[in-house]
Amino acid sequence: MNRLQKFVPTVLTAVLFLTSPQVTLGATTTLKTDIRGTWAESQVSDWLDKGYVTGYEDGTFKPDNTISRAEFITLVNRSYGFTELAAVPFRDVAPATWISTEVAKALKAGYIKGYSDGTFGANKLISRQEAAVIVNRLLSLENKTQQESSFTDAKSISLWAKEAVDAAAVNGIIQGYSNASDFKPHQPLTRAEAVVVLYRSVTVRDVLASTPTPTPDTPTLPTPTPTPKPATTPIPTPSLPTPTIPTTPTTPPVDRTAPTLSGVTTGSIAFGDNVSAISNEKGNLYLVPSTTGSTLSDLNRVISESLGIKLSVEAGVPAIFHTAALSLDHYVVYAADASNNISLASGEIILTKKQLIVAEPAALAPIKVYDGTPSTSVTAGPLLNVVGDDSVILQAVASYNDSTVGAGKTITVVYTLSGADADHYLAPVNHSINTGVIDRAQLTIGEPALSVEESLAGDSELHILSGTLIGVVAGENVSVSVEATYDTGTSAKARPVTVHYTIAGADAANYVAPENNTDYVAYVQHHTDTGQIIDLITTSKVYDGTRSSAVLAGSRLGSCAGAGICPGEDAKVEGSGTYDNENVGKNKTIDVSYTVAGADANNYSAPEAIALTTGEITARQLTITAPVLTSKVYDGNTTAIVTAGTLNNTISGDDVFVHAVATYSTPQAGSRKQVTIVYTLTGNDAINYIAPVSVTLNTGEITPGI
């Protein structure tokens, strides 16, 4: 399909009702109680009787309810008798449903398309100007006088719908409000309005189909008066009247003077910009490719092939050609008068790609953590200067000048275009900043392996093995060493243990070593015969819904006469710890108790229990599945409609719930809008958790409102 034929914006090609057909087409019997006395009573009643529409289950019609895209095309298909089906390509239209059937009919009839993202949007509402565009497609309406509507709010009619609204108004299909002064182009169509619009459109269709083609009248010539013959008998000759001889009409002079053009826009212009021209005579103006012949048949052939534009004009009145329907090419303007004289061609008009611009990147990250690559995340702002309903999608890719750690780096954002109409545009100019930063990556590490062993001197010693490094870029050379220390110069029994990590290797400069681990306490006891005994107690943990604390009891081997375990006997001291409660908090009490296990355990008494007051339970970080954003109609605020995903990492049985609040970056209508979602937690156990991290998406949509 060429561009001139694309009369309706892709994003607004079809418009239908909000509720399902079971509700819209609803009850089998409608009492008509709520349409009596209304402005649309006659048309709605007629269509109810014909079965094109029905009411709701309570017997009402609800004429002021709005109508969705799916419901509107259902009415179109019924009133126009469309039954043939086409394949349905839309990913949001489920197969084998009433919606897919009606969409298939509309596609076959050729009066709808879908959105540029491959969806149909069956439940979106139809506006009054969209309905005008649909009707214009169905009837190929003409506005022969090029009369523009006189609505007081005409400036608010979208450019892509202006001609359709004018044609529909001139043909009496859609009228205005307040004594026809206001059109309200963005106001959703009501059920009553939808019926009346289609009722009138069917009437206009029938009139157009039955109107005969006019033929020229045959002129009536005067009959000459015959001259009387004289009688054979001589009589006085009467005075005869002079016969009337028809007068040959004077032939008007033939107009052989070609019209002249003035005020023509020439040279290079951007796609979508207007071309102006003036003819000194009443007739037609043609904007056609420069290779078109200068005969009337050539000009009209190009128009019939939708390769150019034809306008009816008055003498000396400026005319405007809208180039949004044309392909990129070289064009000229011709004028033709009422006698079919053709002017000389205007200077050449070169229709070139339109330069698009874009707001500053909405989510360019000037600081990132080292990941071994120069790429960084970016989200482009909305495109500006796209013409009408053209399908143009903007992609943005951002990258640093290199991938190494450092500051003052250059980040360049490269824009590219895609979409069905991208060839008519130039991508926005690339954007760059010189304040980029790549920070060293913070490494984490798995839990260390701690053990307490008896030395040859009879003392307990603390040994440690590191966990596995997490966060090193694949293929890079980074190693880790670990050391566990505690204060040996104090007589205190409970001594905090610090696990220190150090990284090395050729790529270590790109990283920050794992944070020191301070989750343990060494409980040191002295015995005269066994030396120093160390018990390792876990004093900090992430909330897990339990009160337990790990305790690793040190060796207590020694002489049988002392406090130790006799060599060779099967006995071992074991410890366990219990927090005072399972909830998040600091300075919590941990009670540590001991038992003796083994075949010879009965020969020994367990060590005395101890209590620590330095316990800590930290909150558990939650994650969440992807949220679901729902588009909304413009209402002037930035509140977005969102459904939160499902929480992950909660403890079974805990009373915790998530709530999501979503906010658009701006309140204006548009697609691919930035939305920030913030999560909060409620419930009796919410205090033990950290809410999921906020997220920013770029899939928000605000549709035009009233």
C-alpha positions as CSV (number, residue, x, y, z in Angstrom):
1,M,0.0,0.0,0.0
2,N,1.5,3.4,-0.9
3,R,1.5,6.3,1.6
4,L,-1.4,8.2,0.2
5,Q,-3.7,5.3,0.8
6,K,-2.7,5.1,4.4
7,F,-5.4,7.5,5.5
8,V,-5.7,6.5,9.1
9,P,-2.8,6.4,11.7
10,T,-1.7,2.9,12.4
11,V,-2.0,3.5,16.1
12,L,-5.6,4.5,15.7
13,T,-6.8,2.3,12.9
14,A,-9.6,0.5,14.7
15,V,-11.8,1.5,17.6
16,L,-14.3,-0.6,19.5
17,F,-16.4,-1.1,23.0
18,L,-15.1,-1.6,26.5
19,T,-17.1,-4.5,27.7
20,S,-17.2,-8.0,26.3
21,P,-19.7,-8.9,23.6
22,Q,-21.6,-10.9,26.2
23,V,-22.3,-7.6,28.0
24,T,-22.4,-5.4,24.9
25,L,-24.5,-7.8,22.9
26,G,-25.9,-9.0,26.3
27,A,-29.5,-9.7,27.0
28,T,-31.7,-11.1,24.3
29,T,-34.5,-8.7,25.3
30,T,-34.0,-5.0,25.9
31,L,-36.9,-3.0,27.4
32,K,-35.6,0.3,25.9
33,T,-36.5,2.1,29.1
34,D,-33.3,4.1,29.3
35,I,-33.4,5.3,25.7
36,R,-36.9,6.8,25.6
37,G,-36.8,10.5,25.0
38,T,-33.1,10.6,24.3
39,W,-31.6,12.2,21.2
40,A,-30.7,8.8,19.7
41,E,-33.9,6.9,20.5
42,S,-35.0,6.4,16.9
43,Q,-31.7,5.0,15.6
44,V,-30.9,2.8,18.7
45,S,-34.4,1.5,18.8
46,D,-34.2,0.6,15.1
47,W,-30.9,-1.3,15.5
48,L,-32.2,-3.1,18.6
49,D,-35.2,-4.3,16.5
50,K,-32.8,-5.4,13.7
51,G,-30.6,-7.3,16.2
52,Y,-27.4,-5.3,15.3
53,V,-27.1,-4.5,19.0
54,T,-28.8,-5.6,22.2
55,G,-28.7,-4.4,25.8
56,Y,-27.5,-5.6,29.1
57,E,-28.8,-8.4,31.2
58,D,-30.9,-6.0,33.3
59,G,-32.8,-5.0,30.2
60,T,-31.1,-1.6,29.8
61,F,-29.1,-0.3,26.8
62,K,-26.9,2.2,28.8
63,P,-26.5,4.7,25.9
64,D,-23.9,6.8,27.7
65,N,-21.5,4.0,28.4
66,T,-18.3,4.0,26.3
67,I,-17.3,1.5,23.6
68,S,-14.2,-0.5,23.1
69,R,-12.3,-1.3,19.9
70,A,-13.5,-4.9,19.8
71,E,-17.1,-4.0,20.2
72,F,-17.0,-1.2,17.7
73,I,-15.7,-3.4,14.9
74,T,-18.3,-5.9,15.8
75,L,-21.0,-3.2,15.1
76,V,-19.2,-2.2,11.8
77,N,-19.1,-5.9,10.6
78,R,-22.7,-6.5,11.4
79,S,-24.0,-3.2,9.9
80,Y,-21.9,-3.5,6.7
81,G,-22.4,-7.3,6.3
82,F,-18.6,-8.2,6.5
83,T,-18.2,-11.9,6.8
84,E,-14.9,-12.9,5.0
85,L,-11.9,-13.6,7.2
86,A,-8.2,-12.8,7.1
87,A,-5.3,-14.1,9.1
88,V,-4.9,-12.3,12.5
89,P,-1.3,-11.4,13.2
90,F,-1.8,-9.6,16.6
91,R,0.0,-11.2,19.6
92,D,-2.6,-9.9,22.0
93,V,-5.6,-11.4,20.2
94,A,-6.2,-15.0,21.4
95,P,-7.2,-17.4,18.6
96,A,-10.6,-19.1,18.5
97,T,-12.3,-16.2,20.4
98,W,-15.1,-13.8,19.3
99,I,-12.6,-11.0,19.2
100,S,-10.3,-12.8,16.8
101,T,-13.2,-13.6,14.5
102,E,-14.4,-9.9,14.4
103,V,-10.8,-8.7,14.0
104,A,-10.3,-11.2,11.1
105,K,-13.4,-9.7,9.4
106,A,-12.2,-6.1,9.8
107,L,-8.8,-6.9,8.5
108,K,-10.3,-8.6,5.4
109,A,-12.6,-5.6,4.9
110,G,-9.5,-3.4,5.0
111,Y,-10.6,-0.7,7.5
112,I,-8.3,-1.5,10.4
113,K,-4.7,-2.2,11.2
114,G,-2.8,-2.8,14.4
115,Y,-0.3,-1.0,16.5
116,S,3.4,-0.8,15.6
117,D,4.3,-3.1,18.5
118,G,2.3,-6.0,17.0
119,T,-0.8,-5.6,19.2
120,F,-4.4,-4.8,18.5
121,G,-5.6,-3.3,21.9
122,A,-9.2,-4.7,21.8
123,N,-10.2,-3.2,25.1
124,K,-9.1,0.4,24.4
125,L,-11.8,3.1,24.0
126,I,-12.5,4.8,20.7
127,S,-12.5,8.6,20.5
128,R,-14.9,10.7,18.3
129,Q,-12.1,11.6,15.9
130,E,-11.1,8.0,15.5
131,A,-14.6,7.0,14.7
132,A,-14.6,9.7,11.9
133,V,-11.4,8.2,10.5
134,I,-13.0,4.7,10.4
135,V,-16.1,5.9,8.7
136,N,-14.0,7.8,6.2
137,R,-12.2,4.5,5.4
138,L,-15.4,2.6,5.0
139,L,-17.1,5.2,2.6
140,S,-14.1,7.0,1.0
141,L,-15.9,10.2,1.7
142,E,-15.2,13.3,-0.3
143,N,-15.1,16.9,0.9
144,K,-15.6,18.4,-2.6
145,T,-15.7,21.9,-1.4
146,Q,-12.6,21.4,0.7
147,Q,-14.7,23.0,3.5
148,E,-13.0,22.9,6.9
149,S,-15.1,22.3,9.9
150,S,-16.1,25.4,12.0
151,F,-15.8,23.7,15.3
152,T,-14.5,26.0,18.0
153,D,-12.1,23.3,19.2
154,A,-10.9,22.5,15.7
155,K,-7.2,23.1,16.7
156,S,-7.4,20.2,19.1
157,I,-8.3,17.8,16.3
158,S,-5.2,15.7,15.5
159,L,-3.6,16.4,12.1
160,W,-4.0,12.8,11.0
161,A,-7.8,13.0,11.7
162,K,-8.5,16.5,10.4
163,E,-9.6,15.6,6.8
164,A,-11.7,12.7,8.0
165,V,-13.5,14.9,10.6
166,D,-14.1,17.6,8.0
167,A,-15.5,15.1,5.5
168,A,-17.7,13.3,8.1
169,A,-19.1,16.7,9.3
170,V,-19.8,17.9,5.7
171,N,-21.6,14.6,4.9
172,G,-23.6,14.9,8.1
173,I,-22.3,11.7,9.7
174,I,-20.8,13.3,12.9
175,Q,-21.9,16.5,14.4
176,G,-20.7,18.7,17.2
177,Y,-21.9,19.5,20.7
178,S,-23.3,22.8,22.0
179,N,-25.2,23.7,18.9
180,A,-22.6,22.0,16.8
181,S,-19.9,24.4,18.0
182,D,-17.6,21.9,19.8
183,F,-16.5,18.6,18.3
184,K,-14.5,17.2,21.3
185,P,-12.2,15.0,19.2
186,H,-10.6,13.1,22.0
187,Q,-13.7,12.3,24.0
188,P,-14.5,8.6,24.0
189,L,-17.5,7.6,21.8
190,T,-20.6,6.4,23.7
191,R,-22.7,3.4,22.8
192,A,-25.5,5.7,21.5
193,E,-23.1,7.8,19.5
194,A,-21.5,4.7,18.0
195,V,-25.0,3.4,16.8
196,V,-25.9,6.8,15.4
197,V,-22.6,7.3,13.6
198,L,-22.8,3.9,11.9
199,Y,-26.5,4.3,11.2
200,R,-25.8,7.5,9.3
201,S,-22.8,6.0,7.6
202,V,-24.9,3.1,6.3
203,T,-27.5,5.6,5.0
204,V,-24.8,7.6,3.2
205,R,-23.4,4.4,1.8
206,D,-26.8,3.5,0.4
207,V,-27.3,7.0,-1.1
208,L,-23.9,6.9,-2.7
209,A,-24.6,3.5,-4.2
210,S,-28.0,4.5,-5.7
211,T,-27.1,7.9,-7.1
212,P,-27.0,7.7,-10.9
213,T,-24.2,9.2,-13.0
214,P,-25.5,12.5,-14.5
215,T,-25.6,12.8,-18.3
216,P,-25.7,16.1,-20.3
217,D,-29.1,17.4,-21.3
218,T,-30.1,17.4,-25.0
219,P,-30.9,21.0,-26.1
220,T,-34.4,21.7,-27.4
221,L,-34.3,23.4,-30.8
222,P,-37.1,25.9,-31.9
223,T,-39.5,24.6,-34.6
224,P,-39.6,27.0,-37.6
225,T,-43.0,28.4,-38.6
226,P,-44.1,27.1,-42.1
227,T,-44.9,29.6,-44.9
228,P,-48.6,29.3,-45.9
229,K,-49.4,28.4,-49.6
230,P,-51.8,30.7,-51.6
231,A,-55.4,29.4,-52.3
232,T,-56.3,28.4,-55.9
233,T,-59.4,30.6,-55.8
234,P,-58.3,34.2,-56.3
235,I,-58.9,36.1,-53.2
236,P,-57.4,39.2,-51.8
237,T,-53.9,38.5,-50.6
238,P,-53.8,38.7,-46.9
239,S,-50.9,40.3,-45.1
240,L,-48.9,37.3,-43.9
241,P,-46.7,37.3,-40.8
242,T,-42.9,37.1,-41.3
243,P,-41.8,33.6,-40.4
244,T,-39.7,33.3,-37.2
245,I,-36.2,31.9,-38.0
246,P,-34.3,30.5,-35.1
247,T,-31.3,32.4,-34.1
248,T,-28.0,30.5,-33.9
249,P,-26.6,30.9,-30.4
250,T,-23.3,32.8,-30.2
251,T,-20.4,30.4,-29.3
252,P,-18.5,31.6,-26.3
253,P,-14.8,32.1,-26.9
254,V,-12.7,29.1,-26.2
255,D,-10.3,29.5,-23.2
256,R,-7.0,28.4,-24.4
257,T,-4.9,30.3,-21.8
258,A,-3.0,28.2,-19.4
259,P,-3.2,29.1,-15.7
260,T,-0.1,30.4,-13.9
261,L,1.4,29.4,-10.6
262,S,2.7,31.6,-7.8
263,G,3.9,31.2,-4.2
264,V,5.0,27.6,-4.8
265,T,7.2,26.0,-2.1
266,T,10.3,24.7,-4.0
267,G,13.7,23.2,-3.1
268,S,14.4,20.6,-0.4
269,I,11.8,20.1,2.2
270,A,11.5,17.5,5.0
271,F,9.0,14.7,4.8
272,G,5.7,15.8,6.4
273,D,6.2,19.5,5.8
274,N,3.6,21.4,3.8
275,V,3.9,22.6,0.2
276,S,2.1,25.8,-0.7
277,A,0.9,26.9,-4.1
278,I,-1.5,29.5,-5.7
279,S,-3.3,29.3,-9.1
280,N,-4.6,32.4,-10.8
281,E,-7.7,30.5,-12.0
282,K,-10.3,28.3,-10.3
283,G,-9.6,24.6,-10.9
284,N,-7.3,22.0,-9.5
285,L,-3.7,21.9,-8.3
286,Y,-1.6,18.8,-8.7
287,L,1.5,17.8,-6.7
288,V,3.0,15.0,-8.6
289,P,6.4,13.3,-9.2
290,S,8.6,15.4,-11.5
291,T,8.7,12.6,-14.1
292,T,4.9,12.9,-14.6
293,G,3.7,14.0,-18.0
294,S,2.1,17.4,-18.3
295,T,-1.2,16.1,-19.8
296,L,-4.4,16.0,-17.8
297,S,-4.6,12.2,-18.3
298,D,-1.1,11.8,-17.0
299,L,-1.8,13.9,-14.0
300,N,-5.1,12.1,-13.1
301,R,-3.4,8.7,-13.7
302,V,-0.8,9.6,-11.0
303,I,-3.5,10.7,-8.7
304,S,-5.5,7.5,-9.2
305,E,-2.3,5.5,-8.4
306,S,-2.0,7.5,-5.2
307,L,1.4,8.8,-6.1
308,G,0.5,12.5,-5.8
309,I,-2.1,14.9,-4.4
310,K,-4.9,16.8,-6.1
311,L,-6.7,19.8,-4.6
312,S,-9.7,21.8,-5.7
313,V,-8.9,25.5,-5.5
314,E,-10.3,29.0,-6.0
315,A,-8.5,31.6,-8.0
316,G,-5.8,33.4,-6.1
317,V,-6.4,31.4,-2.9
318,P,-3.3,29.7,-1.3
319,A,-3.6,25.9,-1.1
320,I,-1.7,23.6,1.2
321,F,-0.5,20.1,0.3
322,H,0.3,17.8,3.2
323,T,3.2,15.6,2.2
324,A,2.8,13.0,5.0
325,A,1.0,10.8,2.4
326,L,3.8,10.9,-0.1
327,S,7.0,8.9,-0.7
328,L,10.4,10.5,-0.7
329,D,10.9,11.7,-4.3
330,H,11.2,14.8,-6.5
331,Y,7.9,16.6,-7.2
332,V,6.4,19.5,-9.1
333,V,3.1,21.4,-9.0
334,Y,0.8,21.9,-12.0
335,A,-2.4,24.0,-12.2
336,A,-5.4,23.0,-14.3
337,D,-8.3,25.4,-15.0
338,A,-11.9,24.6,-15.8
339,S,-11.1,24.3,-19.5
340,N,-8.4,21.7,-18.7
341,N,-5.6,24.0,-19.6
342,I,-2.4,23.0,-17.8
343,S,0.2,25.4,-16.4
344,L,3.9,25.0,-16.7
345,A,5.5,22.9,-14.0
346,S,6.7,24.6,-10.9
347,G,10.2,24.5,-9.7
348,E,11.3,21.1,-8.3
349,I,10.3,20.1,-4.8
350,I,12.6,17.5,-3.2
351,L,11.0,15.6,-0.4
352,T,13.8,14.4,1.9
353,K,14.0,12.4,5.1
354,K,12.8,14.3,8.2
355,Q,15.3,14.8,11.0
356,L,14.0,13.5,14.3
357,I,15.1,14.7,17.6
358,V,14.9,13.1,21.0
359,A,14.9,14.3,24.6
360,E,18.0,13.8,26.7
361,P,18.5,10.0,27.4
362,A,15.9,9.4,30.1
363,A,18.0,6.8,32.0
364,L,21.6,7.1,30.8
365,A,23.8,5.6,33.6
366,P,26.9,7.9,33.9
367,I,28.4,5.6,36.5
368,K,28.6,1.8,36.3
369,V,30.4,-1.0,38.0
370,Y,33.2,-2.7,36.2
371,D,32.0,-5.7,34.2
372,G,34.7,-6.1,31.6
373,T,32.7,-4.5,28.8
374,P,32.3,-0.8,27.6
375,S,28.5,-1.0,27.3
376,T,26.1,0.7,29.7
377,S,22.3,0.9,30.1
378,V,20.4,3.7,28.4
379,T,16.8,4.6,27.7
380,A,16.0,7.2,25.0
381,G,13.5,9.8,25.6
382,P,10.4,10.1,23.4
383,L,10.9,10.8,19.7
384,L,9.8,14.2,18.4
385,N,8.7,15.3,14.9
386,V,7.2,12.0,13.8
387,V,4.5,12.7,11.4
388,G,0.9,11.5,12.1
389,D,0.6,7.8,12.9
390,D,3.9,6.8,11.3
391,S,5.4,3.7,12.8
392,V,8.9,4.7,13.9
393,I,10.7,3.0,16.8
394,L,13.8,4.4,18.4
395,Q,16.6,2.2,19.8
396,A,19.5,3.6,21.8
397,V,22.8,1.9,22.6
398,A,25.3,3.6,25.0
399,S,29.0,2.7,25.4
400,Y,32.1,4.0,27.2
401,N,35.3,4.7,25.2
402,D,36.9,1.7,26.9
403,S,36.1,-0.9,29.6
404,T,38.7,-0.1,32.2
405,V,38.2,1.3,35.7
406,G,38.4,5.1,35.8
407,A,36.7,8.5,35.8
408,G,36.2,11.3,33.2
409,K,35.3,8.8,30.5
410,T,33.3,9.5,27.3
411,I,29.9,7.8,27.0
412,T,28.4,7.9,23.5
413,V,24.7,7.2,22.8
414,V,24.0,5.9,19.3
415,Y,20.4,6.1,18.0
416,T,18.9,3.9,15.3
417,L,15.4,3.7,13.9
418,S,13.1,0.8,13.0
419,G,9.5,0.4,12.1
420,A,7.4,0.4,9.0
421,D,8.0,4.1,8.3
422,A,11.5,4.5,9.5
423,D,12.9,5.1,6.0
424,H,11.2,8.5,5.9
425,Y,13.3,9.8,8.8
426,L,16.9,10.5,10.0
427,A,17.8,9.1,13.4
428,P,18.5,11.7,16.1
429,V,22.1,13.0,16.3
430,N,24.2,10.8,18.6
431,H,24.6,12.1,22.1
432,S,27.7,12.0,24.3
433,I,29.0,13.1,27.8
434,N,32.5,13.2,29.2
435,T,31.7,12.5,32.9
436,G,31.4,8.7,32.7
437,V,32.8,6.6,35.6
438,I,33.6,2.9,35.8
439,D,34.0,1.9,39.5
440,R,35.7,-1.2,40.7
441,A,33.4,-4.2,41.2
442,Q,32.6,-5.2,44.7
443,L,33.3,-8.9,45.1
444,T,31.4,-11.2,47.5
445,I,32.4,-14.6,48.8
446,G,30.7,-17.7,50.1
447,E,30.7,-18.6,53.7
448,P,34.1,-19.5,55.1
449,A,34.9,-23.0,56.4
450,L,35.9,-22.5,60.1
451,S,37.3,-25.3,62.3
452,V,38.7,-25.6,65.8
453,E,41.6,-28.0,66.2
454,E,43.7,-29.1,69.1
455,S,47.4,-28.1,68.9
456,L,50.3,-30.3,70.1
457,A,50.5,-28.1,73.1
458,G,46.9,-29.0,74.1
459,D,45.5,-25.7,73.0
460,S,42.6,-25.2,70.6
461,E,43.4,-23.3,67.4
462,L,41.1,-21.6,65.0
463,H,41.5,-22.6,61.3
464,I,39.7,-21.1,58.3
465,L,39.3,-21.8,54.6
466,S,37.8,-19.2,52.3
467,G,34.6,-19.6,50.4
468,T,34.3,-19.1,46.6
469,L,34.7,-15.6,45.1
470,I,31.6,-14.3,43.5
471,G,31.5,-11.5,40.8
472,V,34.8,-12.0,38.9
473,V,34.4,-11.6,35.2
474,A,34.9,-14.9,33.4
475,G,38.5,-15.4,32.3
476,E,40.1,-12.8,34.6
477,N,42.9,-13.6,37.0
478,V,41.8,-12.8,40.6
479,S,42.6,-14.9,43.7
480,V,41.7,-14.5,47.4
481,S,43.4,-15.3,50.7
482,V,41.8,-15.3,54.1
483,E,42.7,-14.9,57.7
484,A,40.7,-15.1,60.9
485,T,41.9,-12.9,63.9
486,Y,40.7,-12.1,67.4
487,D,42.2,-10.2,70.3
488,T,44.7,-12.3,72.1
489,G,45.8,-9.6,74.5
490,T,42.7,-9.6,76.6
491,S,41.4,-11.8,79.4
492,A,37.8,-11.5,78.2
493,K,36.3,-14.8,77.4
494,A,34.1,-13.6,74.5
495,R,36.3,-12.1,71.7
496,P,34.9,-10.9,68.4
497,V,36.4,-12.7,65.4
498,T,37.2,-10.9,62.1
499,V,37.6,-12.8,58.9
500,H,39.9,-10.7,56.6
501,Y,40.0,-11.2,52.8
502,T,42.7,-10.1,50.4
503,I,42.6,-10.3,46.7
504,A,45.6,-10.6,44.2
505,G,46.2,-11.4,40.6
506,A,46.7,-9.6,37.2
507,D,43.1,-8.3,37.2
508,A,42.7,-7.6,40.9
509,A,42.8,-3.8,40.4
510,N,39.3,-4.0,38.8
511,Y,37.8,-5.2,42.0
512,V,37.2,-4.5,45.7
513,A,37.9,-7.4,48.0
514,P,34.9,-9.0,49.8
515,E,33.9,-7.2,53.0
516,N,35.3,-8.5,56.3
517,N,33.1,-11.0,58.0
518,T,32.4,-10.3,61.7
519,D,29.7,-12.9,62.2
520,Y,31.6,-14.9,64.8
521,V,32.8,-14.8,68.5
522,A,35.6,-16.9,69.9
523,Y,34.7,-17.9,73.4
524,V,38.1,-18.6,75.1
525,Q,38.4,-20.7,78.3
526,H,41.6,-21.6,80.2
527,H,42.2,-24.8,82.0
528,T,45.4,-25.5,83.9
529,D,45.9,-28.9,82.4
530,T,44.6,-28.4,78.9
531,G,45.7,-24.9,78.1
532,Q,43.4,-22.7,76.0
533,I,40.0,-23.9,74.8
534,I,38.2,-22.0,72.0
535,D,34.5,-22.3,71.2
536,L,33.4,-20.6,68.0
537,I,29.9,-19.1,68.2
538,T,27.9,-17.5,65.3
539,T,26.6,-14.2,66.6
540,S,25.2,-12.7,63.4
541,K,22.9,-14.2,60.8
542,V,20.3,-13.2,58.2
543,Y,16.7,-13.8,59.3
544,D,15.6,-17.4,58.6
545,G,12.6,-17.7,60.9
546,T,14.5,-19.7,63.5
547,R,16.2,-19.0,66.8
548,S,19.2,-21.2,66.2
549,S,22.9,-20.1,66.3
550,A,25.7,-22.4,65.2
551,V,28.3,-23.3,67.9
552,L,31.6,-25.1,67.2
553,A,33.0,-26.4,70.4
554,G,36.7,-26.7,70.7
555,S,38.7,-29.8,71.8
556,R,38.9,-30.6,75.5
557,L,41.5,-33.4,75.5
558,G,43.6,-33.5,78.6
559,S,44.6,-35.7,81.6
560,C,41.9,-37.7,83.3
561,A,42.6,-35.9,86.5
562,G,41.8,-32.5,85.0
563,A,38.9,-30.9,83.2
564,G,39.7,-32.6,79.9
565,I,38.7,-35.8,78.2
566,C,41.0,-38.8,78.8
567,P,43.0,-39.8,75.8
568,G,41.6,-42.7,73.9
569,E,38.0,-42.4,75.3
570,D,35.0,-41.9,73.0
571,A,33.7,-38.6,74.2
572,K,33.2,-35.2,72.5
573,V,31.8,-31.9,73.7
574,E,29.1,-30.4,71.4
575,G,27.5,-27.0,71.7
576,S,24.3,-25.3,70.5
577,G,23.1,-21.7,70.6
578,T,19.6,-20.2,70.8
579,Y,18.6,-16.6,70.2
580,D,16.1,-15.1,72.6
581,N,13.7,-14.7,69.6
582,E,13.8,-15.2,65.9
583,N,13.1,-11.6,64.8
584,V,15.4,-9.0,63.4
585,G,17.4,-7.0,65.9
586,K,20.7,-6.1,67.6
587,N,22.3,-6.9,71.0
588,K,20.2,-10.0,71.2
589,T,20.9,-12.7,73.8
590,I,22.3,-16.0,72.6
591,D,22.2,-18.9,75.2
592,V,24.9,-21.5,74.5
593,S,24.6,-24.9,76.1
594,Y,26.8,-28.0,75.9
595,T,26.4,-31.7,75.9
596,V,28.8,-34.6,75.8
597,A,28.4,-37.3,73.2
598,G,30.0,-40.6,72.5
599,A,30.3,-44.1,74.0
600,D,32.1,-42.8,77.1
601,A,30.0,-39.6,77.5
602,N,28.7,-40.7,80.9
603,N,32.2,-40.4,82.3
604,Y,32.1,-36.6,81.9
605,S,30.0,-33.6,82.9
606,A,29.1,-31.1,80.2
607,P,30.7,-27.6,80.4
608,E,28.6,-24.9,82.1
609,A,26.2,-23.0,79.8
610,I,27.1,-19.4,78.8
611,A,25.2,-16.4,77.5
612,L,26.2,-13.7,75.0
613,T,24.5,-10.4,74.5
614,T,26.0,-9.4,71.2
615,G,23.7,-11.4,68.9
616,E,22.3,-9.9,65.7
617,I,19.7,-11.0,63.2
618,T,19.6,-8.9,60.0
619,A,16.7,-8.4,57.6
620,R,16.2,-10.8,54.7
621,Q,16.3,-9.3,51.2
622,L,13.3,-10.1,49.1
623,T,13.1,-10.3,45.3
624,I,10.0,-10.2,43.1
625,T,8.9,-11.4,39.7
626,A,8.2,-8.8,36.9
627,P,5.3,-6.4,37.5
628,V,2.5,-5.9,35.0
629,L,1.8,-2.4,33.7
630,T,-1.6,-1.4,32.4
631,S,-2.0,1.5,30.0
632,K,-4.3,4.4,31.1
633,V,-6.1,7.2,29.5
634,Y,-4.6,10.7,30.0
635,D,-5.8,12.2,33.3
636,G,-3.1,14.9,33.9
637,N,-1.2,13.1,36.6
638,T,1.7,10.7,36.7
639,T,0.1,7.8,38.7
640,A,0.6,4.5,36.8
641,I,-1.5,1.4,37.0
642,V,0.6,-1.6,38.1
643,T,0.1,-5.1,39.4
644,A,3.0,-6.3,41.6
645,G,4.7,-9.6,40.9
646,T,5.2,-12.5,43.3
647,L,7.6,-12.2,46.2
648,N,10.6,-14.6,46.4
649,N,12.8,-15.6,49.3
650,T,10.2,-15.4,52.0
651,I,10.1,-17.9,54.9
652,S,7.2,-20.3,54.6
653,G,4.3,-19.4,56.8
654,D,5.4,-15.7,57.4
655,D,2.8,-13.0,57.2
656,V,4.3,-10.6,54.6
657,F,2.7,-8.8,51.6
658,V,4.1,-6.6,48.9
659,H,2.5,-3.4,47.5
660,A,3.7,-1.5,44.4
661,V,3.4,2.2,43.6
662,A,4.2,3.2,40.0
663,T,4.9,6.7,38.7
664,Y,5.3,8.0,35.1
665,S,8.2,10.4,34.5
666,T,5.7,12.8,32.9
667,P,1.9,13.0,32.7
668,Q,1.7,13.5,28.9
669,A,0.2,10.8,26.6
670,G,2.6,8.6,24.8
671,S,4.0,5.1,24.5
672,R,7.3,3.5,25.7
673,K,7.1,5.9,28.7
674,Q,9.4,5.6,31.7
675,V,7.7,4.2,34.8
676,T,9.4,3.9,38.2
677,I,8.0,1.2,40.5
678,V,8.6,1.3,44.3
679,Y,7.8,-1.6,46.5
680,T,6.7,-1.6,50.2
681,L,6.0,-4.5,52.6
682,T,3.2,-5.0,55.1
683,G,2.2,-7.8,57.4
684,N,3.1,-9.1,60.9
685,D,6.5,-10.3,59.7
686,A,7.3,-7.5,57.3
687,I,9.9,-6.1,59.8
688,N,12.1,-9.1,59.2
689,Y,12.5,-8.4,55.5
690,I,13.8,-5.8,53.0
691,A,11.4,-4.8,50.2
692,P,12.4,-5.7,46.7
693,V,14.6,-3.1,44.9
694,S,12.7,-0.4,43.0
695,V,12.7,-0.9,39.2
696,T,12.4,1.5,36.2
697,L,10.6,0.2,33.1
698,N,10.2,1.8,29.7
699,T,7.0,0.1,28.6
700,G,4.4,2.5,30.1
701,E,1.6,3.9,27.9
702,I,-0.8,6.8,28.4
703,T,-3.4,7.0,25.6
704,P,-5.0,10.4,24.6
705,G,-7.9,11.4,26.8
706,I,-10.8,13.8,26.3
